[in-house]
Amino acid sequence: MQERYCDCGKSVLVDFTPKNHDWLATFWEHYSNSGRKTQICPGCGRPLHIHTLR
């Protein structure tokens, strides 16, 4: 897993899994002890896209 950051500064964890000669990025809430997947930034609510995270 890698830690990445939204433009708002909030961090999320990204897990990369191989899929059909490509990679699937799955986002996880960094602060959550329950290990919940997410599709939106937990800080600002914007949709998460791997190419827009730092």
C-alpha positions in Angstrom: 0.0 0.0 0.0 1.0 3.6 -0.6 0.0 6.7 1.2 -1.2 9.4 -1.3 -2.7 12.9 -0.7 -5.7 14.7 -2.0 -5.3 18.4 -3.0 -7.0 19.3 0.3 -4.1 17.6 2.1 -6.0 14.5 3.5 -4.2 11.2 3.1 -5.6 8.0 1.8 -4.0 4.6 1.4 -3.9 3.1 -2.1 -3.6 -0.6 -2.8 -2.6 -1.7 -6.3 -3.7 -5.1 -7.6 -2.8 -6.5 -11.0 -5.9 -6.9 -13.3 -5.9 -7.9 -17.0 -2.4 -6.5 -17.8 -3.1 -3.3 -15.9 -3.4 -2.2 -12.3 -6.5 -1.7 -10.2 -6.2 1.0 -7.5 -8.3 0.6 -4.4 -8.6 3.5 -1.9 -8.8 3.0 1.8 -9.6 5.5 4.6 -6.3 6.1 6.3 -7.8 7.1 9.7 -10.3 4.2 9.8 -9.5 1.3 12.1 -12.2 -0.7 10.3 -10.3 -0.7 7.0 -13.1 0.7 4.9 -12.8 1.2 1.2 -13.7 4.6 -0.1 -14.3 6.3 -3.4 -14.3 9.9 -2.1 -11.8 11.9 -0.1 -12.5 11.7 3.6 -11.4 15.3 4.0 -13.2 17.3 1.2 -15.6 14.7 -0.3 -14.2 14.9 -3.9 -14.1 11.7 -5.9 -10.7 10.0 -5.7 -8.7 9.3 -8.9 -5.2 7.9 -8.8 -3.8 10.4 -11.3 -4.9 13.4 -9.3 -3.4 12.3 -6.0 0.0 13.4 -4.8 
